[in-house]
Amino acid sequence: MSALENLQVALGYRFRDPSLLSLALTHPSVAHEEGGGQNHNQRLEFLGDAVIQLAITSELYQRFPGLGEGALTQARAQLVNRTSLAGQARRLELGKHVILSRGEDSSGGRSRSSTLADAFEAIIGAVYVDAGFEAARQRLMDLIRAGGTEMVELPNLDNPKGDLQEKLQASSPEAPSYELLDTEGPDHDRIFRCAVLHGGVELARGVGRSKKAAESNAAFLALQKLKASLATPAPEGS
């Protein structure tokens, strides 16, 4: 099985026109290196960004009829930002598949958050071109859920760490703790990864452009997992 076939399996979508997937993975640096004659993924990225925004906006609107515009905007920003999209791309290992110029590749482009987020947006745009909005929406939502976000209930968006602590301490006096796992990227594009733990058990991992943002993201994801597990009925006889 080829690398692109493996990627389509990970995406859960097989392109009718595989050239769209190749285009979605082609970084603009390739065109610059070859003198501008090579197509690249910026147009698909532009389209994918709009598709993702609409899909998430629609999902939040339907799921949370009690939320006003401000809260919906905050919720969407938590779910759709460069950090979260880059996280989706890393989970799919898009860094192995992006097509870069030699210079971009040698300077660490495969792990750069901006490159990965752009490629993820471009792939969603490519699915839209290949099969329409509903197919792109379904792929996006399935990928988000596979990454641990069910959108069963939104936490206190202003303070996910406080909301998580309150929920955990309802059944245990121990507060959650946060651990910085690693950082990557140059100083102007630094990405932090943190884990949130409770009772020595890791609940979730988050990413962000600061340690505080990564901790908040980890708390947000932990809340989503906890609330999804509470919403799942226990097996009969348990």
ABEGO torsion letter per residue (X at the ends): XBAAAAAAAAAGBBBABAAAAAAAABBAAAAAAAGGABBBAAAAAAAAAAAAAAAAAAAAAAABAABBAAAAAAAAAAABBAAAAAAAAAAAGAAAABBBBAAAAAAGAAABAAAAAAAAAAAAAAAAAAAEAAAAAAAAAAAAAAAGBAGABBBBAABAAAAAAAAAAAABABBBBBBBABBBEBAAABBBBBBBBBGGBBABBBBBABAAAAAAAAAAAAAAAAAAAAABBBBBGX
